[in-house]
Amino acid sequence: MLNADPGLTHARIRKILHDTGRPVITEPDKPIGRFLDAEAAVRDVQSSR
């Protein structure tokens, strides 16, 4: 992500990773986190430049 846009802030990186990830759900209605999708995150950064 930083290679695609070295000016990304920590907050922006976290938001991109969150927005491009998928929820991890082990029980109905109980998400426990997110699966990160690094490829989708890099594509998002590249498309926003």
Secondary structure, DSSP 4 states (H G I P E B T S, - for coil): -TTT-TT--HHHHHHHHHHHSEEEEEETTEEEEEE--HHHHHHHHHHT-
